[in-house]
């Protein structure tokens, strides 16, 4: 790992010492069990508070450093952030009110950013064990993928580097019907969701002034989970999907495509997206997650190269003329698709973690990787997590990005990143 200055190295050394000190000292507590803790309560709440430090070495002259730091000569970025997440549930008879709130702020070389938002807030009515109705803002996790879910038609897009983090929901009206059977078909469950897109309601979902319908039929057949899914409406293209041990989705997809004359064209496409995943727990307590994702609606290597070349030419023009016209065009292209996470066609995700190796209690090391199989660029992320203190979690992570020029990870903003996170759960 390269340090920008002796002061940076000293800071990293102190943070490493702060991470490893509790591991070396130990923090075991006697195990206790209280039956009242697992009984359903009328009112329950929790959440976490977090502080995080990040150090990034800037990948100078890359496309995304030109887009984000065109008039800033910084070679590194140090970022400090804090966040607060609150979740809860209030139940009375057949009614339940659920909520998830989040607020965060961050300070770095570029300035201060903060936000506060309602991620979830919805009411549930359960008149019987087999029928549930929900109304309000709810987050959906359709699909069985860990890093990606091509059949998650009404999901928010996951961050593959943090796939377990909570995501903001959409305002919906939902109905669930569940029925049990004898084998071989053990359970069926039908979920129907109305998702409106109006002024001030789900505006970022797609085309406005539309009412969309999504559905999922779940089958537990011969101990196999099977989902049949669909989305129809004019906010997004009609989509159908199937998932079990793998996910399939056929989509009439539209994407913005940069043409040879440097104009943007919205092109309709009919693409197949699918995911094949495996999760395995070994006898030595190593959890392996491997996923291959084919993103049929993504950009080809040639299409991404065209965007990177345009951005670099725009950066040269900005340095020579101080005109940001072409850079603004490149930023618009980035927002319309080229800058989204994993914009390409074929990816491999792998994560390996081991709980308490060498009998080090409460300690979990892990290694994650994302590889763009088309341009052969990749990111490699080793991490260490420790939760030996009650309700506390410490995580140290290093991300290394590598790729040739005009490749996805060769054109990212940073070439590597160190992150230390301290999270307190309550």
C-alpha positions in Angstrom: 0.0 0.0 0.0 1.4 3.4 -0.9 1.2 6.3 1.5 1.0 9.9 0.2 3.1 11.3 3.1 4.8 10.3 6.4 1.8 11.7 8.2 -0.6 9.5 6.2 1.5 6.4 7.0 1.5 7.4 10.7 -2.3 7.8 10.7 -2.7 4.4 9.0 -0.4 2.8 11.6 -2.4 4.2 14.5 -5.6 2.9 12.9 -4.1 -0.5 12.4 -3.1 -0.6 16.0 -6.6 0.4 17.1 -8.0 -2.4 15.0 -5.7 -5.2 16.2 -5.5 -4.2 19.9 -8.9 -5.7 20.9 -8.1 -8.9 18.9 -4.9 -9.4 20.8 -6.4 -8.5 24.2 -9.6 -10.6 23.7 -13.1 -9.6 24.8 -15.0 -12.8 25.5 -18.1 -12.7 27.6 -20.1 -15.4 29.3 -23.0 -16.7 27.2 -26.5 -16.1 28.6 -30.0 -16.8 27.3 -33.2 -15.1 28.2 -36.5 -16.5 26.8 -38.1 -13.0 27.0 -35.6 -11.8 24.4 -37.1 -14.0 21.6 -40.7 -13.3 22.5 -42.5 -11.0 20.0 -42.9 -7.6 21.6 -45.5 -4.9 20.9 -42.8 -2.3 20.3 -39.2 -3.1 19.2 -36.5 -0.9 17.8 -32.8 -0.9 17.0 -30.2 0.3 14.6 -26.6 1.4 14.6 -24.3 4.5 14.7 -21.2 4.4 12.5 -18.0 6.4 11.9 -15.7 5.7 9.0 -12.4 6.8 7.6 -11.4 6.3 4.0 -8.1 7.1 2.2 -8.0 6.9 -1.6 -5.1 7.2 -4.0 -6.4 9.0 -7.1 -6.0 7.3 -10.4 -4.9 10.5 -12.2 -5.8 10.9 -15.9 -8.4 8.2 -15.6 -11.8 8.9 -17.1 -13.7 9.2 -13.8 -11.0 11.4 -12.1 -11.4 13.8 -15.1 -15.1 13.8 -14.6 -15.0 14.3 -10.9 -11.7 16.2 -10.3 -11.1 18.1 -13.5 -10.2 21.3 -11.7 -8.6 19.7 -8.6 -5.0 18.5 -8.6 -5.4 16.3 -5.5 -3.5 13.0 -5.6 -5.3 11.6 -2.6 -8.7 11.9 -0.9 -9.2 11.5 2.9 -12.8 11.1 3.8 -14.5 11.1 7.2 -18.1 10.1 7.5 -20.7 9.3 10.1 -24.2 7.7 9.8 -27.1 6.8 12.0 -29.7 4.1 11.1 -32.9 3.5 13.1 -35.3 0.7 12.5 -38.4 -0.4 14.4 -41.7 -2.1 14.6 -45.0 -1.5 16.4 -47.5 -4.3 16.5 -51.1 -4.4 17.8 -53.5 -7.2 17.0 -53.4 -7.7 13.2 -51.7 -4.4 12.5 -47.9 -3.7 12.3 -46.1 -0.5 11.6 -42.5 -0.8 10.3 -39.9 1.8 9.7 -36.2 2.3 8.7 -34.6 5.7 8.9 -31.1 6.8 7.9 -29.0 9.9 8.1 -25.4 10.4 7.1 -22.8 13.1 6.5 -19.3 13.1 5.1 -16.4 15.5 4.8 -13.5 15.2 2.4 -11.2 17.3 0.1 -14.2 18.1 -2.0 -16.4 19.5 0.8 -19.3 18.4 3.0 -22.3 16.2 2.0 -25.2 15.1 4.1 -28.6 13.5 3.8 -31.5 12.2 5.9 -34.1 9.9 4.4 -36.9 7.5 5.2 -35.8 4.2 3.7 -38.9 2.3 4.8 -42.3 3.3 6.5 -45.2 1.0 5.8 -48.1 -0.5 7.6 -49.1 -4.2 7.5 -52.5 -5.8 8.1 -52.6 -9.6 8.6 -56.2 -10.7 8.9 -55.2 -14.4 8.8 -52.0 -16.5 8.8 -52.2 -16.7 5.0 -53.0 -13.2 4.0 -51.0 -9.9 4.4 -51.5 -6.5 3.0 -48.8 -3.7 3.1 -49.1 0.0 2.2 -46.3 2.5 2.3 -42.6 2.7 1.5 -40.9 -0.7 1.4 -37.6 -2.1 0.2 -37.7 -5.2 -1.9 -35.1 -8.0 -2.2 -36.4 -10.1 -5.0 -34.0 -12.6 -6.4 -31.5 -15.0 -4.9 -28.2 -13.4 -6.0 -25.8 -12.0 -3.3 -24.0 -9.3 -5.3 -26.5 -8.9 -8.2 -30.2 -9.7 -8.8 -31.2 -9.4 -12.5 -34.8 -10.4 -11.6 -35.1 -7.8 -8.8 -37.3 -5.6 -11.0 -38.4 -3.4 -8.2 -35.3 -3.6 -6.1 -32.8 -0.8 -5.7 -29.4 -1.7 -7.2 -27.0 -3.3 -4.7 -23.5 -2.1 -4.2 -21.5 -5.4 -4.7 -18.8 -4.1 -2.4 -21.4 -3.8 0.4 -24.3 -6.1 -0.7 -25.7 -6.5 2.9 -26.4 -2.8 3.4 -30.0 -1.5 3.7 -31.5 0.1 0.6 -34.2 2.7 0.2 -37.6 1.4 -0.8 -40.5 2.5 -3.0 -44.0 3.5 -2.1 -46.2 0.6 -3.0 -49.5 -1.3 -2.2 -48.8 -5.0 -1.8 -50.8 -8.1 -1.1 -49.4 -11.5 -0.1 -51.2 -14.8 -0.2 -49.5 -17.9 1.2 -50.7 -21.5 1.2 -49.1 -24.7 2.5 -49.5 -28.1 0.8 -48.3 -31.6 1.2 -45.2 -32.8 -0.7 -43.9 -32.5 -3.4 -45.2 -29.0 -3.6 -44.9 -27.8 0.0 -45.7 -24.0 -0.2 -47.0 -21.5 -2.7 -47.0 -17.7 -2.2 -48.3 -15.0 -4.5 -47.2 -11.4 -4.1 -48.8 -8.6 -6.1 -47.4 -5.1 -6.0 -48.8 -1.8 -7.3 -46.1 0.8 -7.8 -47.2 4.3 -8.9 -44.8 6.9 -10.4 -46.3 10.3 -9.9 -45.0 13.8 -9.1 -43.2 13.4 -5.8 -43.9 9.6 -5.6 -41.2 7.1 -6.8 -40.0 9.7 -9.4 -36.6 7.9 -9.9 -38.2 4.6 -10.8 -39.0 5.6 -14.4 -41.4 7.4 -16.7 -43.9 9.6 -14.6 -47.7 9.5 -14.4 -47.8 5.7 -14.6 -49.1 2.8 -12.5 -47.0 -0.3 -12.6 -47.8 -3.8 -11.5 -45.2 -6.3 -10.3 -45.7 -9.9 -9.1 -43.9 -12.9 -7.7 -45.1 -16.5 -7.5 -43.0 -18.4 -5.0 -43.0 -22.3 -5.0 -41.3 -24.6 -2.5 -41.0 -27.7 -4.7 -39.0 -30.7 -3.6 -37.1 -28.5 -1.2 -36.2 -26.1 -4.0 -37.1 -22.4 -3.9 -38.5 -21.2 -7.2 -39.7 -17.7 -8.1 -41.6 -16.6 -11.2 -41.5 -12.8 -11.5 -42.8 -10.1 -13.7 -43.1 -6.3 -14.1 -45.5 -4.5 -16.4 -46.3 -0.8 -16.8 -45.0 2.1 -18.8 -42.5 3.5 -16.3 -40.1 0.6 -17.2 -40.0 -2.0 -19.9 -42.1 -5.1 -19.3 -40.0 -7.8 -17.8 -40.3 -11.5 -16.9 -38.0 -13.6 -14.7 -37.4 -17.0 -13.2 -35.0 -17.8 -10.4 -34.1 -20.9 -8.4 -30.5 -21.9 -8.1 -29.9 -19.4 -10.9 -31.7 -16.3 -12.0 -33.0 -15.6 -15.5 -34.6 -12.4 -16.8 -35.7 -11.4 -20.3 -36.1 -7.6 -20.7 -37.1 -5.2 -23.4 -34.3 -2.9 -22.4 -33.5 0.7 -23.4 -30.1 2.3 -22.9 -28.3 5.5 -23.9 -25.6 4.7 -26.5 -22.7 7.0 -27.5 -22.5 7.1 -31.3 -19.5 7.5 -33.6 -20.4 11.2 -34.0 -20.4 11.7 -30.2 -24.1 12.0 -30.0 -26.3 10.1 -27.5 -29.1 7.8 -28.8 -31.7 5.9 -26.8 -31.7 2.4 -28.2 -34.3 -0.3 -27.6 -32.9 -3.8 -27.1 -34.2 -7.2 -26.2 -31.6 -8.7 -24.0 -31.2 -11.8 -21.7 -29.7 -11.2 -18.3 -28.9 -14.1 -16.0 -26.9 -15.1 -12.9 -25.4 -18.4 -11.8 -24.4 -18.5 -8.1 -23.0 -20.9 -5.6 -22.8 -20.6 -1.8 -20.9 -23.2 0.1 -19.9 -23.7 3.8 -17.0 -26.0 4.3 -16.2 -28.1 7.4 -13.5 -25.7 8.3 -16.1 -22.9 8.5 -15.1 -21.2 5.3 -18.0 -19.6 3.5 -17.6 -19.3 -0.3 -19.9 -17.2 -2.5 -19.3 -17.3 -6.3 -21.5 -15.6 -8.8 -21.3 -15.3 -12.6 -23.5 -12.4 -13.9 -24.3 -11.8 -17.6 -25.8 -8.3 -17.9 -27.5 -8.4 -21.3 -28.4 -4.8 -21.1 -24.8 -3.7 -20.3 -22.3 -2.1 -22.6 -19.8 -4.0 -24.7 -16.1 -3.5 -24.3 -16.0 -1.4 -27.5 -18.9 0.7 -26.3 -17.2 1.4 -23.0 -14.0 2.2 -24.8 -15.8 4.8 -26.9 -17.0 6.5 -23.8 -13.6 6.5 -22.1 -11.9 7.9 -25.2 -14.5 10.7 -25.4 -14.0 11.6 -21.7 -10.2 11.7 -22.1 -10.5 14.0 -25.2 -13.0 16.2 -23.2 -10.4 16.4 -20.3 -7.7 17.5 -22.8 -9.9 20.1 -24.2 -10.7 21.4 -20.7 -7.0 21.7 -19.8 -6.2 23.5 -23.1 -9.2 25.8 -23.4 -10.8 25.9 -19.9 -14.1 25.1 -21.5 -16.2 22.5 -19.7 -18.6 21.9 -22.6 -17.4 18.4 -23.6 -16.8 17.4 -20.0 -20.4 18.3 -19.1 -21.5 16.1 -22.0 -19.4 13.2 -20.6 -20.9 13.7 -17.2 -24.4 13.5 -18.7 -23.4 10.2 -20.4 -22.1 8.9 -17.1 -25.3 9.7 -15.3 -27.4 8.0 -18.1 -25.6 4.7 -17.8 -21.9 4.6 -18.4 -21.1 5.6 -14.8 -23.4 3.1 -13.0 -21.8 0.3 -11.1 -20.8 -2.7 -13.3 -22.0 -1.2 -16.6 -20.4 -4.0 -18.7 -21.6 -7.4 -19.9 -19.9 -10.2 -18.0 -18.7 -10.3 -14.4 -17.4 -12.8 -11.9 -17.9 -12.1 -8.1 -16.2 -14.2 -5.5 -16.1 -13.8 -1.7 -14.4 -16.1 0.8 -14.7 -15.6 4.6 -13.7 -17.7 7.6 -15.2 -17.3 11.0 -12.7 -17.4 13.9 -9.7 -18.9 12.2 -6.9 -20.3 14.5 -9.5 -20.1 17.3 -9.3 -16.2 17.4 -12.7 -15.5 18.9 -15.0 -12.9 17.2 -12.6 -12.5 14.3 -13.6 -12.9 10.6 -11.2 -12.3 7.7 -12.5 -12.2 4.2 -11.4 -11.7 0.6 -13.7 -10.4 -2.2 -13.1 -9.9 -5.9 -15.1 -8.5 -8.8 -13.7 -9.2 -12.3 -14.9 -7.7 -15.6 -14.5 -10.8 -17.8 -14.5 -8.8 -21.0 -11.7 -6.3 -20.4 -10.0 -8.4 -17.6 -9.9 -5.5 -15.1 -10.7 -6.3 -11.5 -10.9 -5.1 -7.9 -9.5 -7.2 -5.0 -10.6 -6.5 -1.4 -9.2 -8.2 1.6 -10.9 -7.3 4.9 -10.7 -8.0 8.7 -13.8 -7.8 11.0 -13.9 -8.0 14.7 -17.0 -8.0 17.0 -15.6 -9.1 20.4 -17.1 -6.2 22.3 -20.8 -6.4 22.9 -22.7 -4.5 20.2 -19.5 -3.2 18.5 -18.0 -4.1 15.1 -14.7 -3.0 13.7 -13.9 -3.5 10.1 -10.7 -2.8 8.2 -10.7 -3.1 4.4 -8.3 -2.5 1.6 -9.5 -2.3 -2.1 -7.0 -2.7 -4.9 -8.1 -1.8 -8.4 -6.2 -2.9 -11.5 -6.8 -2.7 -15.2 -5.3 -1.5 -18.5 -6.2 1.9 -19.9 -9.7 2.1 -21.3 -10.9 -0.8 -19.0 -13.5 -0.5 -16.3 -11.3 -0.7 -13.2 -8.4 1.0 -15.0 -10.6 4.1 -15.5 -12.0 4.4 -12.0 -11.5 7.5 -9.8 -9.2 5.7 -7.4 -6.5 3.1 -7.8 -6.9 1.8 -4.2 -8.7 2.6 -1.0 -8.2 1.9 2.7 -11.3 2.0 4.9 -11.7 1.7 8.6 -15.3 1.4 10.0 -16.5 1.4 13.6 -20.1 0.5 14.1 -22.2 0.4 17.3 -25.5 -1.6 17.3 -28.3 -0.8 19.7 
